[in-house]
Amino acid sequence: MVVADCLLSQVRWRARSELGGDRVRAPEEPCEPHRPKLSSDTYRWLSDDVTVSESPVPYELPDERVRGAWARLMSEYLVTEGLEPAFARRIRADSPESFAELGAATGPISHLLEPDGIRCVAVDLNPPPGAFSPMVCADLRQLPLPTARFDAVSAVNCLYFLDDPSVGVREAHRVLRPGGLFLASAPSRYHDPELRHALPNWGERSPFDAEEVAEIVAGSFEDVVVEPWEEPACYLRDQAAVTDYLVAFKIPDPGERATLVETPTYVTKSGVNVWARR
Ligand SMILES: C[S@@+](CC[C@H](N)C(=O)[O-])C[C@H]1O[C@@H](n2cnc3c(N)ncnc32)[C@H](O)[C@@H]1O
């Protein structure tokens, strides 16, 4: 089984892990949840039944070559700020008291909302080191969270890891209070068009891609609003940069495939954000 690559969560633009077809599944040995210190005020607001995971948790680090490629991607090629600040602004405008970030990885939205006094909890099957705390180590398909507990819930770039994402959407719906705000975000199956000749799975459907997200969310939620987005995310000046990009996403034969891409080139990401109410 493939374990989530921690560096995926460090990328600030919003459409990446589906490259190369990697699918995150439950690790053979999921992270060891600790009994929560629910006696502490930090976690008591969640529920006495919720198990909060504490660091360190087992985590599979990518190899050195992938790490190096990611470091250059982040420091030299990235040309966008990402969508989280806009997500946080929209959620903040709803004046929630509590927020659950599902498939959170590092928990970028929780990090932005917590300073406003919003009680946040991150949920991930395989959270990276240093992720937001409190972190509940759990599967999106079966959240160990109380029903109708949260004012806002997000599932950004994670539901496509599920064979049946509607199960995850139903869980998000369950933990939201009536009238609560839901955000799901997913990339288009046609993003990275400039690299289509180099990407083996380019254009293939994923279980939860921009082309189908609205319909799946509408299966559980009311007032579904779809926001399409598209932006140049990276600038790859030469074939070495294209190779780095392909290495970072673990595309096979990166050097050979890089020759199929004309440089310099931007890499355009696209997808949709879906906002809905329970
Ligand atoms: C691409 S990352 C996105 C992280 C974050 N939402 C963001 O946009 O930066 C996807 C995350 O979903 C988590 N994930 C994948 N399948 C999951 C599952 N079945 N249950 C819980 N988390 C899962 C992975 O561990 C990974 O951290």
The ligand as a Gaussian input file, in Angstrom:
#p B3LYP/6-31G(d) Opt

LIG

0 1
 C       -2.625000      15.925000      -0.960000
 S       -2.689000      15.932000       0.789000
 C       -3.673000      17.391000       1.049000
 C       -3.423000      17.999000       2.357000
 C       -4.145000      19.314000       2.664000
 N       -5.593000      19.158000       2.667000
 C       -3.703000      20.371000       1.721000
 O       -4.456000      20.686000       0.789000
 O       -2.597000      20.882000       1.876000
 C       -3.855000      14.635000       1.125000
 C       -3.883000      14.189000       2.556000
 O       -4.990000      13.294000       2.708000
 C       -4.611000      12.262000       3.594000
 N       -5.453000      11.087000       3.334000
 C       -5.500000      10.342000       2.220000
 N       -6.395000       9.364000       2.358000
 C       -6.937000       9.498000       3.575000
 C       -7.928000       8.780000       4.296000
 N       -8.555000       7.715000       3.772000
 N       -8.236000       9.198000       5.529000
 C       -7.609000      10.272000       6.084000
 N       -6.666000      10.991000       5.454000
 C       -6.329000      10.603000       4.207000
 C       -3.144000      12.011000       3.287000
 O       -2.484000      11.407000       4.378000
 C       -2.635000      13.429000       2.970000
 O       -2.058000      14.019000       4.094000

